[in-house]
């Protein structure tokens, strides 16, 4: 299943800007493109399995990934 940003924010308890900052620093899975329009902002989403894995890793490390 593909999750959009609102669902990801809800699932991980972080804001949109925090998620994108973590992506930039390599601390959160990168989204995948859902559209191919390179001239405009394209739709993106996250694989539910990637988000779930990130949450599980946070639980294992005591939240140090957050």
C-alpha positions as a printed NumPy array, in Angstrom:
array([[  0.   ,   0.   ,   0.   ],
       [  1.145,   3.539,  -0.745],
       [  0.782,   6.178,   1.986],
       [  0.481,   9.869,   1.205],
       [  2.04 ,  12.548,   3.416],
       [ -1.01 ,  13.074,   5.662],
       [ -1.184,   9.369,   6.447],
       [  2.577,   9.228,   7.075],
       [  2.381,  12.21 ,   9.454],
       [ -0.461,  10.577,  11.322],
       [  1.277,   7.205,  11.509],
       [  4.64 ,   8.464,  12.779],
       [  3.46 ,  11.472,  14.79 ],
       [  5.711,  13.968,  13.019],
       [  4.928,  17.081,  11.009],
       [  5.38 ,  17.298,   7.256],
       [  8.369,  19.626,   7.602],
       [ 10.055,  17.324,  10.129],
       [  9.583,  14.325,   7.848],
       [ 11.13 ,  16.162,   4.888],
       [ 14.031,  17.356,   7.082],
       [ 14.627,  13.757,   8.168],
       [ 14.53 ,  12.599,   4.533],
       [ 17.146,  15.219,   3.664],
       [ 19.393,  14.059,   6.512],
       [ 18.899,  10.392,   5.618],
       [ 16.946,   9.557,   8.78 ],
       [ 13.63 ,   8.726,   7.094],
       [ 12.764,   6.68 ,   4.   ],
       [ 12.579,   8.68 ,   0.787],
       [  9.216,   8.848,  -0.974],
       [  8.573,   7.295,  -4.351],
       [  7.193,   9.273,  -7.292],
       [  3.618,   8.495,  -8.174],
       [  3.547,  10.671, -11.287],
       [  6.066,  11.471, -13.986],
       [  5.459,  15.184, -14.58 ],
       [  8.96 ,  16.644, -14.138],
       [  7.941,  20.222, -14.934],
       [  5.536,  20.499, -11.994],
       [  5.463,  19.117,  -8.507],
       [  4.773,  15.445,  -8.787],
       [  2.739,  13.305,  -6.437],
       [  4.785,  11.212,  -4.036],
       [  4.039,   8.512,  -1.509],
       [  5.742,   6.08 ,   0.812],
       [  5.558,   2.327,   0.855],
       [  3.678,   1.341,   3.976],
       [  6.29 ,  -1.343,   4.644],
       [  9.1  ,   1.275,   4.651],
       [  7.224,   3.471,   7.124],
       [  6.391,   0.481,   9.337],
       [ 10.044,  -0.597,   9.312],
       [ 11.123,   2.914,  10.34 ],
       [  8.627,   2.866,  13.224],
       [  9.854,  -0.58 ,  14.323],
       [ 13.478,   0.6  ,  14.257],
       [ 12.51 ,   3.592,  16.403],
       [ 10.901,   1.24 ,  18.903],
       [ 14.014,  -0.987,  18.971],
       [ 16.362,   1.945,  19.502],
       [ 14.197,   3.616,  22.125],
       [ 13.101,   6.447,  19.826],
       [ 16.609,   7.604,  18.935],
       [ 15.603,   7.814,  15.248],
       [ 12.898,  10.339,  16.027]])
